[in-house]
Amino acid sequence: MALPAAQPCPSCTSELVTLKINVDGNDLVMFSCQTCDTRTWELAGHDIKLEAALEHVGAHAGRRRRASV
Ligand SMILES: [Zn+2]
């Protein structure tokens, strides 16, 4: 087994929880800190913003969020 080492949180250095989701053949990865609630996202190895991540997930699920409620 060659699991990658857990990354430390940039804010509090606790271990980040990694959640990987495959979206359209790309790895969308969420790093979540249970201690200070910091979350960062990567898509195919690149940092992306949360809004962009949700857009990818939403498109993959075939749902579109309406701008107005
Ligand atoms: Zn943290």
N, CA, C, O and the ligand as a Tripos MOL2 file, in Angstrom:
@<TRIPOS>MOLECULE
protein
  277   275    70     0     0
PROTEIN
NO_CHARGES

@<TRIPOS>ATOM
      1 N           0.8380   -1.1990    0.0000 N.3       1 MET1
      2 CA          0.0000    0.0000    0.0000 C.3       1 MET1
      3 C           0.8730    1.2490    0.0000 C.2       1 MET1
      4 O           1.8040    1.3780    0.7960 O.2       1 MET1
      5 N           0.5570    2.1540   -0.8990 N.am      2 ALA2
      6 CA          1.3550    3.3820   -0.9900 C.3       2 ALA2
      7 C           0.4340    4.5880   -0.9070 C.2       2 ALA2
      8 O           0.3560    5.4010   -1.8280 O.2       2 ALA2
      9 N          -0.2410    4.6800    0.1890 N.am      3 LEU3
     10 CA         -1.1160    5.8250    0.3640 C.3       3 LEU3
     11 C          -0.2980    7.0940    0.5490 C.2       3 LEU3
     12 O           0.7090    7.0800    1.2560 O.2       3 LEU3
     13 N          -0.7160    8.1920   -0.0750 N.am      4 PRO4
     14 CA          0.0060    9.4470    0.1240 C.3       4 PRO4
     15 C          -0.1620    9.9240    1.5530 C.2       4 PRO4
     16 O          -1.1930    9.6850    2.1820 O.2       4 PRO4
     17 N           0.8440   10.5890    2.0530 N.am      5 ALA5
     18 CA          0.7780   11.1150    3.4180 C.3       5 ALA5
     19 C          -0.3040   12.1800    3.5000 C.2       5 ALA5
     20 O          -0.5030   12.9610    2.5690 O.2       5 ALA5
     21 N          -0.9930   12.1960    4.6210 N.am      6 ALA6
     22 CA         -2.0260   13.2060    4.8090 C.3       6 ALA6
     23 C          -1.3950   14.5920    4.8240 C.2       6 ALA6
     24 O          -0.3500   14.8200    5.4340 O.2       6 ALA6
     25 N          -2.0630   15.5020    4.1370 N.am      7 GLN7
     26 CA         -1.5220   16.8540    4.1050 C.3       7 GLN7
     27 C          -1.9100   17.6100    5.3730 C.2       7 GLN7
     28 O          -3.0070   17.4260    5.9000 O.2       7 GLN7
     29 N          -1.0140   18.4560    5.8590 N.am      8 PRO8
     30 CA         -1.3600   19.2540    7.0320 C.3       8 PRO8
     31 C          -2.2050   20.4640    6.6350 C.2       8 PRO8
     32 O          -2.0490   21.0180    5.5470 O.2       8 PRO8
     33 N          -3.0980   20.8590    7.5340 N.am      9 CYS9
     34 CA         -3.9070   22.0490    7.3070 C.3       9 CYS9
     35 C          -3.0110   23.2820    7.2650 C.2       9 CYS9
     36 O          -2.1460   23.4440    8.1260 O.2       9 CYS9
     37 N          -3.2070   24.1670    6.2590 N.am     10 PRO10
     38 CA         -2.3910   25.3730    6.1790 C.3      10 PRO10
     39 C          -2.6570   26.3460    7.3310 C.2      10 PRO10
     40 O          -1.8360   27.2170    7.6210 O.2      10 PRO10
     41 N          -3.8000   26.1880    7.9760 N.am     11 SER11
     42 CA         -4.1510   27.1220    9.0510 C.3      11 SER11
     43 C          -3.7220   26.6210   10.4300 C.2      11 SER11
     44 O          -3.1600   27.3780   11.2220 O.2      11 SER11
     45 N          -3.9870   25.3420   10.7160 N.am     12 CYS12
     46 CA         -3.7520   24.8550   12.0850 C.3      12 CYS12
     47 C          -2.8650   23.6150   12.1190 C.2      12 CYS12
     48 O          -2.5980   23.0790   13.1950 O.2      12 CYS12
     49 N          -2.4060   23.1520   10.9610 N.am     13 THR13
     50 CA         -1.4870   22.0190   10.8100 C.3      13 THR13
     51 C          -2.0780   20.6800   11.2540 C.2      13 THR13
     52 O          -1.3440   19.6980   11.3630 O.2      13 THR13
     53 N          -3.3810   20.6200   11.5110 N.am     14 SER14
     54 CA         -4.0060   19.3170   11.7380 C.3      14 SER14
     55 C          -4.0120   18.5270   10.4350 C.2      14 SER14
     56 O          -3.8440   19.1030    9.3600 O.2      14 SER14
     57 N          -4.2040   17.2210   10.5210 N.am     15 GLU15
     58 CA         -4.2860   16.4220    9.3050 C.3      15 GLU15
     59 C          -5.5770   16.7240    8.5580 C.2      15 GLU15
     60 O          -6.6590   16.7660    9.1430 O.2      15 GLU15
     61 N          -5.4360   16.9340    7.2470 N.am     16 LEU16
     62 CA         -6.6120   17.1730    6.4260 C.3      16 LEU16
     63 C          -7.2530   15.8410    6.0310 C.2      16 LEU16
     64 O          -6.5680   14.8520    5.7710 O.2      16 LEU16
     65 N          -8.5770   15.8470    5.9950 N.am     17 VAL17
     66 CA         -9.3080   14.6950    5.4740 C.3      17 VAL17
     67 C          -9.4400   14.8770    3.9690 C.2      17 VAL17
     68 O          -9.8400   15.9430    3.5000 O.2      17 VAL17
     69 N          -9.1050   13.8410    3.2170 N.am     18 THR18
     70 CA         -9.1400   13.9300    1.7610 C.3      18 THR18
     71 C         -10.3320   13.1600    1.2180 C.2      18 THR18
     72 O         -10.5390   11.9940    1.5560 O.2      18 THR18
     73 N         -11.1110   13.8200    0.3760 N.am     19 LEU19
     74 CA        -12.2500   13.1620   -0.2740 C.3      19 LEU19
     75 C         -12.1100   13.3210   -1.7770 C.2      19 LEU19
     76 O         -12.1130   14.4380   -2.2960 O.2      19 LEU19
     77 N         -11.9880   12.2050   -2.4680 N.am     20 LYS20
     78 CA        -11.7720   12.2610   -3.9150 C.3      20 LYS20
     79 C         -13.0390   11.8440   -4.6530 C.2      20 LYS20
     80 O         -13.6340   10.8060   -4.3610 O.2      20 LYS20
     81 N         -13.4340   12.6620   -5.6040 N.am     21 ILE21
     82 CA        -14.6200   12.3670   -6.4210 C.3      21 ILE21
     83 C         -14.1910   12.3870   -7.8820 C.2      21 ILE21
     84 O         -13.5000   13.3120   -8.3100 O.2      21 ILE21
     85 N         -14.5890   11.3870   -8.6450 N.am     22 ASN22
     86 CA        -14.2570   11.3890  -10.0670 C.3      22 ASN22
     87 C         -15.3720   12.0690  -10.8470 C.2      22 ASN22
     88 O         -16.5210   11.6260  -10.8330 O.2      22 ASN22
     89 N         -15.0140   13.1520  -11.5270 N.am     23 VAL23
     90 CA        -15.9890   13.9240  -12.2850 C.3      23 VAL23
     91 C         -15.5460   13.9860  -13.7380 C.2      23 VAL23
     92 O         -14.5380   14.6120  -14.0650 O.2      23 VAL23
     93 N         -16.3050   13.3340  -14.6020 N.am     24 ASP24
     94 CA        -15.9990   13.3490  -16.0300 C.3      24 ASP24
     95 C         -14.5530   12.9450  -16.3110 C.2      24 ASP24
     96 O         -13.9030   13.5230  -17.1820 O.2      24 ASP24
     97 N         -14.0580   11.9700  -15.5860 N.am     25 GLY25
     98 CA        -12.7210   11.4740  -15.8310 C.3      25 GLY25
     99 C         -11.6190   12.2520  -15.1360 C.2      25 GLY25
    100 O         -10.4460   11.8930  -15.2310 O.2      25 GLY25
    101 N         -11.9960   13.3320  -14.4270 N.am     26 ASN26
    102 CA        -11.0060   14.1030  -13.6840 C.3      26 ASN26
    103 C         -11.1970   13.8730  -12.1910 C.2      26 ASN26
    104 O         -12.3150   13.6630  -11.7200 O.2      26 ASN26
    105 N         -10.1010   13.9160  -11.4610 N.am     27 ASP27
    106 CA        -10.1890   13.7660  -10.0220 C.3      27 ASP27
    107 C         -10.4650   15.1110   -9.3740 C.2      27 ASP27
    108 O          -9.6480   16.0300   -9.4350 O.2      27 ASP27
    109 N         -11.6360   15.2050   -8.7510 N.am     28 LEU28
    110 CA        -11.9590   16.3860   -7.9530 C.3      28 LEU28
    111 C         -11.7110   15.9960   -6.5040 C.2      28 LEU28
    112 O         -12.3220   15.0590   -5.9900 O.2      28 LEU28
    113 N         -10.8110   16.7180   -5.8510 N.am     29 VAL29
    114 CA        -10.3990   16.3360   -4.5040 C.3      29 VAL29
    115 C         -10.7180   17.4570   -3.5300 C.2      29 VAL29
    116 O         -10.3880   18.6180   -3.7740 O.2      29 VAL29
    117 N         -11.3600   17.1030   -2.4300 N.am     30 MET30
    118 CA        -11.6130   18.0650   -1.3690 C.3      30 MET30
    119 C         -10.7240   17.7440   -0.1830 C.2      30 MET30
    120 O         -10.6760   16.6050    0.2810 O.2      30 MET30
    121 N         -10.0180   18.7640    0.3070 N.am     31 PHE31
    122 CA         -9.2480   18.6230    1.5330 C.3      31 PHE31
    123 C          -9.9990   19.3760    2.6240 C.2      31 PHE31
    124 O         -10.2310   20.5790    2.5050 O.2      31 PHE31
    125 N         -10.3720   18.6780    3.6730 N.am     32 SER32
    126 CA        -11.1980   19.2700    4.7190 C.3      32 SER32
    127 C         -10.5100   19.1330    6.0630 C.2      32 SER32
    128 O         -10.0170   18.0590    6.4090 O.2      32 SER32
    129 N         -10.4760   20.2290    6.8280 N.am     33 CYS33
    130 CA         -9.8890   20.2090    8.1590 C.3      33 CYS33
    131 C         -10.9970   20.1070    9.1940 C.2      33 CYS33
    132 O         -11.8910   20.9520    9.2470 O.2      33 CYS33
    133 N         -10.9330   19.0720   10.0120 N.am     34 GLN34
    134 CA        -11.9680   18.8700   11.0210 C.3      34 GLN34
    135 C         -11.7920   19.8200   12.2020 C.2      34 GLN34
    136 O         -12.7120   20.0070   12.9980 O.2      34 GLN34
    137 N         -10.6200   20.4130   12.3110 N.am     35 THR35
    138 CA        -10.3230   21.2480   13.4700 C.3      35 THR35
    139 C         -10.7950   22.6880   13.2850 C.2      35 THR35
    140 O         -11.4510   23.2540   14.1590 O.2      35 THR35
    141 N         -10.4520   23.2760   12.1300 N.am     36 CYS36
    142 CA        -10.7800   24.6910   11.9310 C.3      36 CYS36
    143 C         -11.7130   24.8970   10.7470 C.2      36 CYS36
    144 O         -12.0170   26.0340   10.3840 O.2      36 CYS36
    145 N         -12.1780   23.7820   10.1300 N.am     37 ASP37
    146 CA        -13.1820   23.8280    9.0640 C.3      37 ASP37
    147 C         -12.6780   24.4970    7.7910 C.2      37 ASP37
    148 O         -13.4660   25.0140    6.9990 O.2      37 ASP37
    149 N         -11.3600   24.4840    7.5990 N.am     38 THR38
    150 CA        -10.8100   24.9620    6.3350 C.3      38 THR38
    151 C         -11.0390   23.9130    5.2520 C.2      38 THR38
    152 O         -10.8100   22.7250    5.4780 O.2      38 THR38
    153 N         -11.4860   24.3470    4.0890 N.am     39 ARG39
    154 CA        -11.6670   23.4070    2.9780 C.3      39 ARG39
    155 C         -10.9970   23.9620    1.7330 C.2      39 ARG39
    156 O         -11.1580   25.1350    1.3940 O.2      39 ARG39
    157 N         -10.2530   23.1150    1.0640 N.am     40 THR40
    158 CA         -9.6840   23.5040   -0.2220 C.3      40 THR40
    159 C         -10.0160   22.4190   -1.2420 C.2      40 THR40
    160 O         -10.2520   21.2640   -0.8870 O.2      40 THR40
    161 N         -10.0290   22.8070   -2.5010 N.am     41 TRP41
    162 CA        -10.4170   21.8910   -3.5680 C.3      41 TRP41
    163 C          -9.3390   21.8520   -4.6360 C.2      41 TRP41
    164 O          -8.6610   22.8460   -4.8950 O.2      41 TRP41
    165 N          -9.1930   20.6780   -5.2550 N.am     42 GLU42
    166 CA         -8.3080   20.5480   -6.4000 C.3      42 GLU42
    167 C          -9.0490   19.8020   -7.4940 C.2      42 GLU42
    168 O          -9.8140   18.8760   -7.2230 O.2      42 GLU42
    169 N          -8.8130   20.2150   -8.7360 N.am     43 LEU43
    170 CA         -9.3530   19.4650   -9.8680 C.3      43 LEU43
    171 C          -8.1880   19.0860  -10.7590 C.2      43 LEU43
    172 O          -7.4870   19.9530  -11.2820 O.2      43 LEU43
    173 N          -7.9810   17.7890  -10.9300 N.am     44 ALA44
    174 CA         -6.8840   17.2800  -11.7520 C.3      44 ALA44
    175 C          -5.5490   17.9060  -11.3430 C.2      44 ALA44
    176 O          -4.7280   18.2520  -12.1920 O.2      44 ALA44
    177 N          -5.3450   18.0440  -10.0340 N.am     45 GLY45
    178 CA         -4.0660   18.5220   -9.5330 C.3      45 GLY45
    179 C          -3.9370   20.0220   -9.4310 C.2      45 GLY45
    180 O          -2.9000   20.5210   -8.9930 O.2      45 GLY45
    181 N          -4.9810   20.7690   -9.8310 N.am     46 HIS46
    182 CA         -4.9100   22.2260   -9.7650 C.3      46 HIS46
    183 C          -5.8670   22.7590   -8.7050 C.2      46 HIS46
    184 O          -6.9950   22.2840   -8.5750 O.2      46 HIS46
    185 N          -5.4130   23.7320   -7.9640 N.am     47 ASP47
    186 CA         -6.2960   24.3720   -6.9940 C.3      47 ASP47
    187 C          -7.4330   25.0730   -7.7140 C.2      47 ASP47
    188 O          -7.2070   25.7970   -8.6840 O.2      47 ASP47
    189 N          -8.6430   24.8630   -7.2480 N.am     48 ILE48
    190 CA         -9.7700   25.5990   -7.7970 C.3      48 ILE48
    191 C         -10.6050   26.1490   -6.6590 C.2      48 ILE48
    192 O         -10.4650   25.7400   -5.5070 O.2      48 ILE48
    193 N         -11.4650   27.0720   -6.9970 N.am     49 LYS49
    194 CA        -12.3200   27.6670   -5.9740 C.3      49 LYS49
    195 C         -13.5440   26.7940   -5.7390 C.2      49 LYS49
    196 O         -13.9460   26.0040   -6.5940 O.2      49 LYS49
    197 N         -14.1170   26.9600   -4.5640 N.am     50 LEU50
    198 CA        -15.2640   26.1460   -4.1930 C.3      50 LEU50
    199 C         -16.4010   26.2860   -5.1910 C.2      50 LEU50
    200 O         -17.0560   25.3020   -5.5330 O.2      50 LEU50
    201 N         -16.6370   27.5020   -5.6580 N.am     51 GLU51
    202 CA        -17.7330   27.7150   -6.5990 C.3      51 GLU51
    203 C         -17.5240   26.8890   -7.8650 C.2      51 GLU51
    204 O         -18.4640   26.3020   -8.4010 O.2      51 GLU51
    205 N         -16.2850   26.8540   -8.3310 N.am     52 ALA52
    206 CA        -15.9720   26.0900   -9.5370 C.3      52 ALA52
    207 C         -16.1480   24.5930   -9.2720 C.2      52 ALA52
    208 O         -16.6300   23.8570  -10.1330 O.2      52 ALA52
    209 N         -15.7580   24.1550   -8.0850 N.am     53 ALA53
    210 CA        -15.9020   22.7420   -7.7340 C.3      53 ALA53
    211 C         -17.3700   22.3420   -7.7350 C.2      53 ALA53
    212 O         -17.7370   21.3000   -8.2780 O.2      53 ALA53
    213 N         -18.1910   23.1610   -7.1350 N.am     54 LEU54
    214 CA        -19.6170   22.8530   -7.0740 C.3      54 LEU54
    215 C         -20.2310   22.8490   -8.4610 C.2      54 LEU54
    216 O         -21.1470   22.0780   -8.7500 O.2      54 LEU54
    217 N         -19.7150   23.7210   -9.3160 N.am     55 GLU55
    218 CA        -20.2120   23.7610  -10.6860 C.3      55 GLU55
    219 C         -19.9440   22.4300  -11.3830 C.2      55 GLU55
    220 O         -20.8080   21.8920  -12.0740 O.2      55 GLU55
    221 N         -18.7300   21.9070  -11.1900 N.am     56 HIS56
    222 CA        -18.3800   20.6230  -11.7980 C.3      56 HIS56
    223 C         -19.2600   19.5090  -11.2530 C.2      56 HIS56
    224 O         -19.7700   18.6860  -12.0130 O.2      56 HIS56
    225 N         -19.4340   19.4840   -9.9540 N.am     57 VAL57
    226 CA        -20.2460   18.4400   -9.3360 C.3      57 VAL57
    227 C         -21.6890   18.5620   -9.8030 C.2      57 VAL57
    228 O         -22.3330   17.5570  -10.1080 O.2      57 VAL57
    229 N         -22.1960   19.7810   -9.8610 N.am     58 GLY58
    230 CA        -23.5730   20.0030  -10.2860 C.3      58 GLY58
    231 C         -23.7990   19.5710  -11.7160 C.2      58 GLY58
    232 O         -24.8220   18.9650  -12.0340 O.2      58 GLY58
    233 N         -22.8520   19.8770  -12.5790 N.am     59 ALA59
    234 CA        -22.9640   19.5060  -13.9860 C.3      59 ALA59
    235 C         -22.9230   17.9890  -14.1270 C.2      59 ALA59
    236 O         -23.6450   17.4100  -14.9390 O.2      59 ALA59
    237 N         -22.0660   17.3520  -13.3240 N.am     60 HIS60
    238 CA        -21.9290   15.9040  -13.3780 C.3      60 HIS60
    239 C         -23.2220   15.2230  -12.9470 C.2      60 HIS60
    240 O         -23.6030   14.1910  -13.5000 O.2      60 HIS60
    241 N         -23.8910   15.8020  -11.9630 N.am     61 ALA61
    242 CA        -25.1180   15.2160  -11.4400 C.3      61 ALA61
    243 C         -26.3210   15.5630  -12.3070 C.2      61 ALA61
    244 O         -27.4300   15.0870  -12.0630 O.2      61 ALA61
    245 N         -26.0950   16.3960  -13.3220 N.am     62 GLY62
    246 CA        -27.1720   16.7570  -14.2230 C.3      62 GLY62
    247 C         -28.1660   17.7280  -13.6160 C.2      62 GLY62
    248 O         -29.3070   17.8440  -14.0620 O.2      62 GLY62
    249 N         -27.6960   18.4310  -12.5730 N.am     63 ARG63
    250 CA        -28.5720   19.4110  -11.9480 C.3      63 ARG63
    251 C         -28.0270   20.8000  -12.1880 C.2      63 ARG63
    252 O         -26.8140   20.9960  -12.2670 O.2      63 ARG63
    253 N         -28.9010   21.7400  -12.3010 N.am     64 ARG64
    254 CA        -28.4560   23.1240  -12.4130 C.3      64 ARG64
    255 C         -29.1640   23.9390  -11.3430 C.2      64 ARG64
    256 O         -30.3760   23.8530  -11.1450 O.2      64 ARG64
    257 N         -28.3510   24.7290  -10.6690 N.am     65 ARG65
    258 CA        -28.9470   25.5780   -9.6190 C.3      65 ARG65
    259 C         -29.4760   26.8420  -10.2530 C.2      65 ARG65
    260 O         -28.8110   27.4670  -11.0790 O.2      65 ARG65
    261 N         -30.6550   27.2040   -9.8660 N.am     66 ARG66
    262 CA        -31.2380   28.4250  -10.4020 C.3      66 ARG66
    263 C         -30.6730   29.6320   -9.6640 C.2      66 ARG66
    264 O         -30.3910   29.5810   -8.4670 O.2      66 ARG66
    265 N         -30.5160   30.7210  -10.4170 N.am     67 ALA67
    266 CA        -29.9340   31.9190   -9.8210 C.3      67 ALA67
    267 C         -30.9090   32.5660   -8.8550 C.2      67 ALA67
    268 O         -30.4960   33.1840   -7.8740 O.2      67 ALA67
    269 N         -32.1970   32.4270   -9.1260 N.am     68 SER68
    270 CA        -33.1850   33.0390   -8.2460 C.3      68 SER68
    271 C         -33.9190   31.9480   -7.4610 C.2      68 SER68
    272 O         -34.0810   30.8180   -7.9220 O.2      68 SER68
    273 N         -34.3450   32.3220   -6.2880 N.am     69 VAL69
    274 CA        -35.0400   31.3420   -5.4270 C.3      69 VAL69
    275 C         -36.5290   31.6670   -5.4180 C.2      69 VAL69
    276 O         -37.3080   30.9760   -4.7610 O.2      69 VAL69
    277 ZN         -7.2120   23.4180   10.2700 Zn       70 ZN70
@<TRIPOS>BOND
     1     1     2 1
     2     2     3 1
     3     3     4 2
     4     3     5 am
     5     5     6 1
     6     6     7 1
     7     7     8 2
     8     7     9 am
     9     9    10 1
    10    10    11 1
    11    11    12 2
    12    11    13 am
    13    13    14 1
    14    14    15 1
    15    15    16 2
    16    15    17 am
    17    17    18 1
    18    18    19 1
    19    19    20 2
    20    19    21 am
    21    21    22 1
    22    22    23 1
    23    23    24 2
    24    23    25 am
    25    25    26 1
    26    26    27 1
    27    27    28 2
    28    27    29 am
    29    29    30 1
    30    30    31 1
    31    31    32 2
    32    31    33 am
    33    33    34 1
    34    34    35 1
    35    35    36 2
    36    35    37 am
    37    37    38 1
    38    38    39 1
    39    39    40 2
    40    39    41 am
    41    41    42 1
    42    42    43 1
    43    43    44 2
    44    43    45 am
    45    45    46 1
    46    46    47 1
    47    47    48 2
    48    47    49 am
    49    49    50 1
    50    50    51 1
    51    51    52 2
    52    51    53 am
    53    53    54 1
    54    54    55 1
    55    55    56 2
    56    55    57 am
    57    57    58 1
    58    58    59 1
    59    59    60 2
    60    59    61 am
    61    61    62 1
    62    62    63 1
    63    63    64 2
    64    63    65 am
    65    65    66 1
    66    66    67 1
    67    67    68 2
    68    67    69 am
    69    69    70 1
    70    70    71 1
    71    71    72 2
    72    71    73 am
    73    73    74 1
    74    74    75 1
    75    75    76 2
    76    75    77 am
    77    77    78 1
    78    78    79 1
    79    79    80 2
    80    79    81 am
    81    81    82 1
    82    82    83 1
    83    83    84 2
    84    83    85 am
    85    85    86 1
    86    86    87 1
    87    87    88 2
    88    87    89 am
    89    89    90 1
    90    90    91 1
    91    91    92 2
    92    91    93 am
    93    93    94 1
    94    94    95 1
    95    95    96 2
    96    95    97 am
    97    97    98 1
    98    98    99 1
    99    99   100 2
   100    99   101 am
   101   101   102 1
   102   102   103 1
   103   103   104 2
   104   103   105 am
   105   105   106 1
   106   106   107 1
   107   107   108 2
   108   107   109 am
   109   109   110 1
   110   110   111 1
   111   111   112 2
   112   111   113 am
   113   113   114 1
   114   114   115 1
   115   115   116 2
   116   115   117 am
   117   117   118 1
   118   118   119 1
   119   119   120 2
   120   119   121 am
   121   121   122 1
   122   122   123 1
   123   123   124 2
   124   123   125 am
   125   125   126 1
   126   126   127 1
   127   127   128 2
   128   127   129 am
   129   129   130 1
   130   130   131 1
   131   131   132 2
   132   131   133 am
   133   133   134 1
   134   134   135 1
   135   135   136 2
   136   135   137 am
   137   137   138 1
   138   138   139 1
   139   139   140 2
   140   139   141 am
   141   141   142 1
   142   142   143 1
   143   143   144 2
   144   143   145 am
   145   145   146 1
   146   146   147 1
   147   147   148 2
   148   147   149 am
   149   149   150 1
   150   150   151 1
   151   151   152 2
   152   151   153 am
   153   153   154 1
   154   154   155 1
   155   155   156 2
   156   155   157 am
   157   157   158 1
   158   158   159 1
   159   159   160 2
   160   159   161 am
   161   161   162 1
   162   162   163 1
   163   163   164 2
   164   163   165 am
   165   165   166 1
   166   166   167 1
   167   167   168 2
   168   167   169 am
   169   169   170 1
   170   170   171 1
   171   171   172 2
   172   171   173 am
   173   173   174 1
   174   174   175 1
   175   175   176 2
   176   175   177 am
   177   177   178 1
   178   178   179 1
   179   179   180 2
   180   179   181 am
   181   181   182 1
   182   182   183 1
   183   183   184 2
   184   183   185 am
   185   185   186 1
   186   186   187 1
   187   187   188 2
   188   187   189 am
   189   189   190 1
   190   190   191 1
   191   191   192 2
   192   191   193 am
   193   193   194 1
   194   194   195 1
   195   195   196 2
   196   195   197 am
   197   197   198 1
   198   198   199 1
   199   199   200 2
   200   199   201 am
   201   201   202 1
   202   202   203 1
   203   203   204 2
   204   203   205 am
   205   205   206 1
   206   206   207 1
   207   207   208 2
   208   207   209 am
   209   209   210 1
   210   210   211 1
   211   211   212 2
   212   211   213 am
   213   213   214 1
   214   214   215 1
   215   215   216 2
   216   215   217 am
   217   217   218 1
   218   218   219 1
   219   219   220 2
   220   219   221 am
   221   221   222 1
   222   222   223 1
   223   223   224 2
   224   223   225 am
   225   225   226 1
   226   226   227 1
   227   227   228 2
   228   227   229 am
   229   229   230 1
   230   230   231 1
   231   231   232 2
   232   231   233 am
   233   233   234 1
   234   234   235 1
   235   235   236 2
   236   235   237 am
   237   237   238 1
   238   238   239 1
   239   239   240 2
   240   239   241 am
   241   241   242 1
   242   242   243 1
   243   243   244 2
   244   243   245 am
   245   245   246 1
   246   246   247 1
   247   247   248 2
   248   247   249 am
   249   249   250 1
   250   250   251 1
   251   251   252 2
   252   251   253 am
   253   253   254 1
   254   254   255 1
   255   255   256 2
   256   255   257 am
   257   257   258 1
   258   258   259 1
   259   259   260 2
   260   259   261 am
   261   261   262 1
   262   262   263 1
   263   263   264 2
   264   263   265 am
   265   265   266 1
   266   266   267 1
   267   267   268 2
   268   267   269 am
   269   269   270 1
   270   270   271 1
   271   271   272 2
   272   271   273 am
   273   273   274 1
   274   274   275 1
   275   275   276 2
@<TRIPOS>SUBSTRUCTURE
     1 MET1         2 RESIDUE 1 A MET
     2 ALA2         6 RESIDUE 1 A ALA
     3 LEU3        10 RESIDUE 1 A LEU
     4 PRO4        14 RESIDUE 1 A PRO
     5 ALA5        18 RESIDUE 1 A ALA
     6 ALA6        22 RESIDUE 1 A ALA
     7 GLN7        26 RESIDUE 1 A GLN
     8 PRO8        30 RESIDUE 1 A PRO
     9 CYS9        34 RESIDUE 1 A CYS
    10 PRO10       38 RESIDUE 1 A PRO
    11 SER11       42 RESIDUE 1 A SER
    12 CYS12       46 RESIDUE 1 A CYS
    13 THR13       50 RESIDUE 1 A THR
    14 SER14       54 RESIDUE 1 A SER
    15 GLU15       58 RESIDUE 1 A GLU
    16 LEU16       62 RESIDUE 1 A LEU
    17 VAL17       66 RESIDUE 1 A VAL
    18 THR18       70 RESIDUE 1 A THR
    19 LEU19       74 RESIDUE 1 A LEU
    20 LYS20       78 RESIDUE 1 A LYS
    21 ILE21       82 RESIDUE 1 A ILE
    22 ASN22       86 RESIDUE 1 A ASN
    23 VAL23       90 RESIDUE 1 A VAL
    24 ASP24       94 RESIDUE 1 A ASP
    25 GLY25       98 RESIDUE 1 A GLY
    26 ASN26      102 RESIDUE 1 A ASN
    27 ASP27      106 RESIDUE 1 A ASP
    28 LEU28      110 RESIDUE 1 A LEU
    29 VAL29      114 RESIDUE 1 A VAL
    30 MET30      118 RESIDUE 1 A MET
    31 PHE31      122 RESIDUE 1 A PHE
    32 SER32      126 RESIDUE 1 A SER
    33 CYS33      130 RESIDUE 1 A CYS
    34 GLN34      134 RESIDUE 1 A GLN
    35 THR35      138 RESIDUE 1 A THR
    36 CYS36      142 RESIDUE 1 A CYS
    37 ASP37      146 RESIDUE 1 A ASP
    38 THR38      150 RESIDUE 1 A THR
    39 ARG39      154 RESIDUE 1 A ARG
    40 THR40      158 RESIDUE 1 A THR
    41 TRP41      162 RESIDUE 1 A TRP
    42 GLU42      166 RESIDUE 1 A GLU
    43 LEU43      170 RESIDUE 1 A LEU
    44 ALA44      174 RESIDUE 1 A ALA
    45 GLY45      178 RESIDUE 1 A GLY
    46 HIS46      182 RESIDUE 1 A HIS
    47 ASP47      186 RESIDUE 1 A ASP
    48 ILE48      190 RESIDUE 1 A ILE
    49 LYS49      194 RESIDUE 1 A LYS
    50 LEU50      198 RESIDUE 1 A LEU
    51 GLU51      202 RESIDUE 1 A GLU
    52 ALA52      206 RESIDUE 1 A ALA
    53 ALA53      210 RESIDUE 1 A ALA
    54 LEU54      214 RESIDUE 1 A LEU
    55 GLU55      218 RESIDUE 1 A GLU
    56 HIS56      222 RESIDUE 1 A HIS
    57 VAL57      226 RESIDUE 1 A VAL
    58 GLY58      230 RESIDUE 1 A GLY
    59 ALA59      234 RESIDUE 1 A ALA
    60 HIS60      238 RESIDUE 1 A HIS
    61 ALA61      242 RESIDUE 1 A ALA
    62 GLY62      246 RESIDUE 1 A GLY
    63 ARG63      250 RESIDUE 1 A ARG
    64 ARG64      254 RESIDUE 1 A ARG
    65 ARG65      258 RESIDUE 1 A ARG
    66 ARG66      262 RESIDUE 1 A ARG
    67 ALA67      266 RESIDUE 1 A ALA
    68 SER68      270 RESIDUE 1 A SER
    69 VAL69      274 RESIDUE 1 A VAL
    70 ZN70       277 GROUP 0 **** ****
